[in-house]
Amino acid sequence: MSRDRLCLLHMRDAIQQVIAYTKGGKAAFLHFGVDHRLVWDVVEQRIPELQKAVEALLSALPET
């Protein structure tokens, strides 16, 4: 397996963990000292974009 593919698979797994962790919404994700607006911008806007990009790159790479 290529290093690029391995890295992208790791990114995909991390994205899925973020999605699962934040599934309960903003109220379930309260941490002191965290800018919630920034965090939720990333969760709601950036993560889906990144997920699409990673999936597209993975589908373009050979599996081995």
Biopython code that builds the backbone (N, CA, C, O; Angstrom):
import numpy as np
from Bio.PDB.StructureBuilder import StructureBuilder

atoms = [
    (1, "MET", "N", (0.853, -1.168, 0.000)),
    (1, "MET", "CA", (0.000, 0.000, 0.000)),
    (1, "MET", "C", (0.902, 1.237, 0.000)),
    (1, "MET", "O", (1.884, 1.300, 0.740)),
    (2, "SER", "N", (0.560, 2.208, -0.831)),
    (2, "SER", "CA", (1.394, 3.400, -0.925)),
    (2, "SER", "C", (1.259, 4.260, 0.335)),
    (2, "SER", "O", (0.256, 4.211, 1.047)),
    (3, "ARG", "N", (2.282, 5.029, 0.572)),
    (3, "ARG", "CA", (2.274, 5.931, 1.730)),
    (3, "ARG", "C", (1.148, 6.962, 1.603)),
    (3, "ARG", "O", (0.503, 7.297, 2.596)),
    (4, "ASP", "N", (0.911, 7.462, 0.395)),
    (4, "ASP", "CA", (-0.163, 8.425, 0.174)),
    (4, "ASP", "C", (-1.522, 7.833, 0.539)),
    (4, "ASP", "O", (-2.333, 8.467, 1.213)),
    (5, "ARG", "N", (-1.749, 6.610, 0.081)),
    (5, "ARG", "CA", (-3.025, 5.948, 0.373)),
    (5, "ARG", "C", (-3.187, 5.715, 1.872)),
    (5, "ARG", "O", (-4.265, 5.930, 2.426)),
    (6, "LEU", "N", (-2.128, 5.282, 2.517)),
    (6, "LEU", "CA", (-2.167, 5.042, 3.952)),
    (6, "LEU", "C", (-2.494, 6.333, 4.710)),
    (6, "LEU", "O", (-3.296, 6.323, 5.643)),
    (7, "CYS", "N", (-1.884, 7.415, 4.316)),
    (7, "CYS", "CA", (-2.138, 8.714, 4.943)),
    (7, "CYS", "C", (-3.597, 9.143, 4.738)),
    (7, "CYS", "O", (-4.246, 9.617, 5.670)),
    (8, "LEU", "N", (-4.100, 8.973, 3.526)),
    (8, "LEU", "CA", (-5.492, 9.335, 3.235)),
    (8, "LEU", "C", (-6.471, 8.456, 4.001)),
    (8, "LEU", "O", (-7.502, 8.944, 4.464)),
    (9, "LEU", "N", (-6.170, 7.177, 4.143)),
    (9, "LEU", "CA", (-7.031, 6.303, 4.936)),
    (9, "LEU", "C", (-7.058, 6.740, 6.399)),
    (9, "LEU", "O", (-8.104, 6.714, 7.047)),
    (10, "HIS", "N", (-5.905, 7.136, 6.901)),
    (10, "HIS", "CA", (-5.837, 7.649, 8.273)),
    (10, "HIS", "C", (-6.671, 8.928, 8.406)),
    (10, "HIS", "O", (-7.394, 9.100, 9.388)),
    (11, "MET", "N", (-6.570, 9.810, 7.432)),
    (11, "MET", "CA", (-7.363, 11.046, 7.453)),
    (11, "MET", "C", (-8.849, 10.727, 7.428)),
    (11, "MET", "O", (-9.629, 11.335, 8.161)),
    (12, "ARG", "N", (-9.247, 9.772, 6.586)),
    (12, "ARG", "CA", (-10.653, 9.388, 6.507)),
    (12, "ARG", "C", (-11.141, 8.848, 7.854)),
    (12, "ARG", "O", (-12.244, 9.176, 8.291)),
    (13, "ASP", "N", (-10.334, 8.032, 8.501)),
    (13, "ASP", "CA", (-10.707, 7.502, 9.814)),
    (13, "ASP", "C", (-10.850, 8.614, 10.848)),
    (13, "ASP", "O", (-11.776, 8.601, 11.659)),
    (14, "ALA", "N", (-9.933, 9.572, 10.815)),
    (14, "ALA", "CA", (-9.991, 10.689, 11.757)),
    (14, "ALA", "C", (-11.229, 11.547, 11.514)),
    (14, "ALA", "O", (-11.868, 11.992, 12.468)),
    (15, "ILE", "N", (-11.570, 11.779, 10.265)),
    (15, "ILE", "CA", (-12.773, 12.548, 9.922)),
    (15, "ILE", "C", (-14.006, 11.833, 10.463)),
    (15, "ILE", "O", (-14.897, 12.469, 11.025)),
    (16, "GLN", "N", (-14.061, 10.515, 10.295)),
    (16, "GLN", "CA", (-15.205, 9.750, 10.785)),
    (16, "GLN", "C", (-15.294, 9.810, 12.303)),
    (16, "GLN", "O", (-16.396, 9.826, 12.853)),
    (17, "GLN", "N", (-14.163, 9.844, 12.987)),
    (17, "GLN", "CA", (-14.162, 9.970, 14.438)),
    (17, "GLN", "C", (-14.676, 11.340, 14.871)),
    (17, "GLN", "O", (-15.433, 11.439, 15.837)),
    (18, "VAL", "N", (-14.276, 12.389, 14.172)),
    (18, "VAL", "CA", (-14.767, 13.733, 14.488)),
    (18, "VAL", "C", (-16.276, 13.801, 14.299)),
    (18, "VAL", "O", (-16.987, 14.343, 15.145)),
    (19, "ILE", "N", (-16.761, 13.257, 13.199)),
    (19, "ILE", "CA", (-18.199, 13.260, 12.922)),
    (19, "ILE", "C", (-18.948, 12.507, 14.022)),
    (19, "ILE", "O", (-19.976, 12.981, 14.507)),
    (20, "ALA", "N", (-18.446, 11.349, 14.413)),
    (20, "ALA", "CA", (-19.095, 10.562, 15.459)),
    (20, "ALA", "C", (-19.052, 11.289, 16.803)),
    (20, "ALA", "O", (-20.038, 11.293, 17.539)),
    (21, "TYR", "N", (-17.913, 11.902, 17.123)),
    (21, "TYR", "CA", (-17.735, 12.581, 18.402)),
    (21, "TYR", "C", (-18.644, 13.789, 18.531)),
    (21, "TYR", "O", (-19.102, 14.105, 19.629)),
    (22, "THR", "N", (-18.909, 14.461, 17.435)),
    (22, "THR", "CA", (-19.699, 15.695, 17.472)),
    (22, "THR", "C", (-21.158, 15.469, 17.077)),
    (22, "THR", "O", (-21.912, 16.429, 16.920)),
    (23, "LYS", "N", (-21.553, 14.231, 16.918)),
    (23, "LYS", "CA", (-22.913, 13.912, 16.485)),
    (23, "LYS", "C", (-23.981, 14.439, 17.447)),
    (23, "LYS", "O", (-25.096, 14.741, 17.024)),
    (24, "GLY", "N", (-23.652, 14.548, 18.714)),
    (24, "GLY", "CA", (-24.604, 15.027, 19.713)),
    (24, "GLY", "C", (-24.896, 16.511, 19.638)),
    (24, "GLY", "O", (-25.745, 17.012, 20.375)),
    (25, "GLY", "N", (-24.208, 17.221, 18.761)),
    (25, "GLY", "CA", (-24.441, 18.646, 18.588)),
    (25, "GLY", "C", (-23.582, 19.498, 19.501)),
    (25, "GLY", "O", (-22.758, 18.991, 20.262)),
    (26, "LYS", "N", (-23.787, 20.777, 19.410)),
    (26, "LYS", "CA", (-22.973, 21.740, 20.155)),
    (26, "LYS", "C", (-23.066, 21.545, 21.656)),
    (26, "LYS", "O", (-22.056, 21.626, 22.356)),
    (27, "ALA", "N", (-24.258, 21.292, 22.155)),
    (27, "ALA", "CA", (-24.456, 21.172, 23.604)),
    (27, "ALA", "C", (-23.643, 20.019, 24.195)),
    (27, "ALA", "O", (-23.221, 20.088, 25.349)),
    (28, "ALA", "N", (-23.425, 18.978, 23.424)),
    (28, "ALA", "CA", (-22.670, 17.825, 23.900)),
    (28, "ALA", "C", (-21.168, 18.038, 23.797)),
    (28, "ALA", "O", (-20.395, 17.162, 24.186)),
    (29, "PHE", "N", (-20.745, 19.166, 23.289)),
    (29, "PHE", "CA", (-19.333, 19.411, 23.027)),
    (29, "PHE", "C", (-18.889, 20.694, 23.715)),
    (29, "PHE", "O", (-18.437, 21.634, 23.062)),
    (30, "LEU", "N", (-19.017, 20.727, 25.014)),
    (30, "LEU", "CA", (-18.637, 21.918, 25.769)),
    (30, "LEU", "C", (-17.307, 21.684, 26.471)),
    (30, "LEU", "O", (-17.191, 20.818, 27.338)),
    (31, "HIS", "N", (-16.320, 22.460, 26.088)),
    (31, "HIS", "CA", (-14.997, 22.392, 26.714)),
    (31, "HIS", "C", (-14.582, 23.804, 27.069)),
    (31, "HIS", "O", (-14.819, 24.739, 26.304)),
    (32, "PHE", "N", (-13.970, 23.958, 28.214)),
    (32, "PHE", "CA", (-13.513, 25.274, 28.642)),
    (32, "PHE", "C", (-12.340, 25.746, 27.799)),
    (32, "PHE", "O", (-11.446, 24.966, 27.473)),
    (33, "GLY", "N", (-12.348, 27.008, 27.451)),
    (33, "GLY", "CA", (-11.256, 27.607, 26.706)),
    (33, "GLY", "C", (-11.276, 27.336, 25.213)),
    (33, "GLY", "O", (-10.301, 27.635, 24.524)),
    (34, "VAL", "N", (-12.357, 26.779, 24.700)),
    (34, "VAL", "CA", (-12.455, 26.472, 23.277)),
    (34, "VAL", "C", (-13.402, 27.469, 22.616)),
    (34, "VAL", "O", (-14.484, 27.747, 23.133)),
    (35, "ASP", "N", (-12.988, 28.000, 21.479)),
    (35, "ASP", "CA", (-13.841, 28.904, 20.717)),
    (35, "ASP", "C", (-14.865, 28.048, 19.976)),
    (35, "ASP", "O", (-14.573, 27.498, 18.915)),
    (36, "HIS", "N", (-16.069, 27.939, 20.543)),
    (36, "HIS", "CA", (-17.087, 27.059, 19.985)),
    (36, "HIS", "C", (-17.499, 27.451, 18.572)),
    (36, "HIS", "O", (-17.809, 26.589, 17.751)),
    (37, "ARG", "N", (-17.502, 28.743, 18.291)),
    (37, "ARG", "CA", (-17.858, 29.167, 16.935)),
    (37, "ARG", "C", (-16.864, 28.623, 15.916)),
    (37, "ARG", "O", (-17.255, 28.143, 14.851)),
    (38, "LEU", "N", (-15.601, 28.698, 16.242)),
    (38, "LEU", "CA", (-14.558, 28.188, 15.348)),
    (38, "LEU", "C", (-14.671, 26.671, 15.203)),
    (38, "LEU", "O", (-14.608, 26.145, 14.092)),
    (39, "VAL", "N", (-14.838, 25.973, 16.322)),
    (39, "VAL", "CA", (-14.956, 24.517, 16.285)),
    (39, "VAL", "C", (-16.134, 24.096, 15.420)),
    (39, "VAL", "O", (-16.001, 23.202, 14.584)),
    (40, "TRP", "N", (-17.284, 24.729, 15.614)),
    (40, "TRP", "CA", (-18.458, 24.315, 14.861)),
    (40, "TRP", "C", (-18.413, 24.751, 13.410)),
    (40, "TRP", "O", (-19.046, 24.123, 12.562)),
    (41, "ASP", "N", (-17.686, 25.805, 13.104)),
    (41, "ASP", "CA", (-17.463, 26.143, 11.699)),
    (41, "ASP", "C", (-16.689, 25.018, 11.023)),
    (41, "ASP", "O", (-17.010, 24.611, 9.907)),
    (42, "VAL", "N", (-15.672, 24.525, 11.710)),
    (42, "VAL", "CA", (-14.886, 23.418, 11.160)),
    (42, "VAL", "C", (-15.747, 22.161, 11.024)),
    (42, "VAL", "O", (-15.722, 21.501, 9.985)),
    (43, "VAL", "N", (-16.506, 21.831, 12.068)),
    (43, "VAL", "CA", (-17.331, 20.621, 12.053)),
    (43, "VAL", "C", (-18.397, 20.680, 10.964)),
    (43, "VAL", "O", (-18.609, 19.706, 10.242)),
    (44, "GLU", "N", (-19.056, 21.808, 10.849)),
    (44, "GLU", "CA", (-20.184, 21.912, 9.923)),
    (44, "GLU", "C", (-19.786, 22.278, 8.496)),
    (44, "GLU", "O", (-20.465, 21.887, 7.547)),
    (45, "GLN", "N", (-18.701, 23.019, 8.335)),
    (45, "GLN", "CA", (-18.324, 23.502, 7.004)),
    (45, "GLN", "C", (-17.093, 22.809, 6.437)),
    (45, "GLN", "O", (-17.111, 22.349, 5.296)),
    (46, "ARG", "N", (-16.042, 22.733, 7.213)),
    (46, "ARG", "CA", (-14.752, 22.266, 6.689)),
    (46, "ARG", "C", (-14.632, 20.746, 6.621)),
    (46, "ARG", "O", (-14.108, 20.205, 5.648)),
    (47, "ILE", "N", (-15.116, 20.057, 7.654)),
    (47, "ILE", "CA", (-14.994, 18.600, 7.676)),
    (47, "ILE", "C", (-15.705, 17.956, 6.487)),
    (47, "ILE", "O", (-15.115, 17.090, 5.841)),
    (48, "PRO", "N", (-16.944, 18.337, 6.167)),
    (48, "PRO", "CA", (-17.583, 17.729, 4.992)),
    (48, "PRO", "C", (-16.809, 17.980, 3.692)),
    (48, "PRO", "O", (-16.724, 17.089, 2.847)),
    (49, "GLU", "N", (-16.250, 19.173, 3.525)),
    (49, "GLU", "CA", (-15.446, 19.475, 2.344)),
    (49, "GLU", "C", (-14.196, 18.596, 2.306)),
    (49, "GLU", "O", (-13.844, 18.038, 1.267)),
    (50, "LEU", "N", (-13.540, 18.486, 3.448)),
    (50, "LEU", "CA", (-12.334, 17.664, 3.537)),
    (50, "LEU", "C", (-12.660, 16.200, 3.287)),
    (50, "LEU", "O", (-11.906, 15.498, 2.613)),
    (51, "GLN", "N", (-13.770, 15.742, 3.824)),
    (51, "GLN", "CA", (-14.185, 14.355, 3.630)),
    (51, "GLN", "C", (-14.377, 14.052, 2.142)),
    (51, "GLN", "O", (-13.920, 13.016, 1.660)),
    (52, "LYS", "N", (-15.038, 14.931, 1.423)),
    (52, "LYS", "CA", (-15.246, 14.746, -0.014)),
    (52, "LYS", "C", (-13.914, 14.700, -0.761)),
    (52, "LYS", "O", (-13.716, 13.862, -1.641)),
    (53, "ALA", "N", (-13.011, 15.599, -0.406)),
    (53, "ALA", "CA", (-11.710, 15.660, -1.073)),
    (53, "ALA", "C", (-10.896, 14.387, -0.810)),
    (53, "ALA", "O", (-10.287, 13.839, -1.729)),
    (54, "VAL", "N", (-10.887, 13.925, 0.430)),
    (54, "VAL", "CA", (-10.144, 12.715, 0.772)),
    (54, "VAL", "C", (-10.723, 11.512, 0.033)),
    (54, "VAL", "O", (-9.977, 10.698, -0.511)),
    (55, "GLU", "N", (-12.048, 11.398, 0.011)),
    (55, "GLU", "CA", (-12.685, 10.274, -0.696)),
    (55, "GLU", "C", (-12.358, 10.312, -2.196)),
    (55, "GLU", "O", (-12.117, 9.271, -2.806)),
    (56, "ALA", "N", (-12.351, 11.495, -2.777)),
    (56, "ALA", "CA", (-12.018, 11.617, -4.204)),
    (56, "ALA", "C", (-10.576, 11.208, -4.457)),
    (56, "ALA", "O", (-10.298, 10.511, -5.433)),
    (57, "LEU", "N", (-9.666, 11.622, -3.610)),
    (57, "LEU", "CA", (-8.269, 11.234, -3.770)),
    (57, "LEU", "C", (-8.087, 9.740, -3.596)),
    (57, "LEU", "O", (-7.344, 9.111, -4.349)),
    (58, "LEU", "N", (-8.764, 9.163, -2.601)),
    (58, "LEU", "CA", (-8.664, 7.723, -2.384)),
    (58, "LEU", "C", (-9.177, 6.927, -3.585)),
    (58, "LEU", "O", (-8.587, 5.920, -3.975)),
    (59, "SER", "N", (-10.268, 7.389, -4.154)),
    (59, "SER", "CA", (-10.826, 6.645, -5.293)),
    (59, "SER", "C", (-9.935, 6.772, -6.532)),
    (59, "SER", "O", (-10.013, 5.935, -7.432)),
    (60, "ALA", "N", (-9.095, 7.802, -6.589)),
    (60, "ALA", "CA", (-8.206, 7.993, -7.730)),
    (60, "ALA", "C", (-6.908, 7.193, -7.594)),
    (60, "ALA", "O", (-6.208, 6.975, -8.583)),
    (61, "LEU", "N", (-6.587, 6.755, -6.375)),
    (61, "LEU", "CA", (-5.340, 5.998, -6.140)),
    (61, "LEU", "C", (-5.609, 4.512, -6.271)),
    (61, "LEU", "O", (-6.695, 4.037, -5.938)),
    (62, "PRO", "N", (-4.612, 3.776, -6.760)),
    (62, "PRO", "CA", (-4.764, 2.311, -6.769)),
    (62, "PRO", "C", (-4.782, 1.780, -5.341)),
    (62, "PRO", "O", (-4.154, 2.359, -4.454)),
    (63, "GLU", "N", (-5.494, 0.690, -5.117)),
    (63, "GLU", "CA", (-5.649, 0.146, -3.775)),
    (63, "GLU", "C", (-4.378, -0.500, -3.252)),
    (63, "GLU", "O", (-4.243, -0.673, -2.040)),
    (64, "THR", "N", (-3.464, -0.855, -4.097)),
    (64, "THR", "CA", (-2.225, -1.497, -3.628)),
    (64, "THR", "C", (-1.034, -0.606, -3.810)),
    (64, "THR", "O", (0.084, -0.991, -3.468)),
]
sb = StructureBuilder()
sb.init_structure("model")
sb.init_model(0)
sb.init_chain("A")
sb.init_seg("    ")
for serial, (resi, resn, name, xyz) in enumerate(atoms, 1):
    if name == "N":
        sb.init_residue(resn, " ", resi, " ")
    sb.init_atom(name, np.array(xyz, "f"), 0.0, 1.0, " ", f" {name:<3s}", serial, name[0])
structure = sb.get_structure()
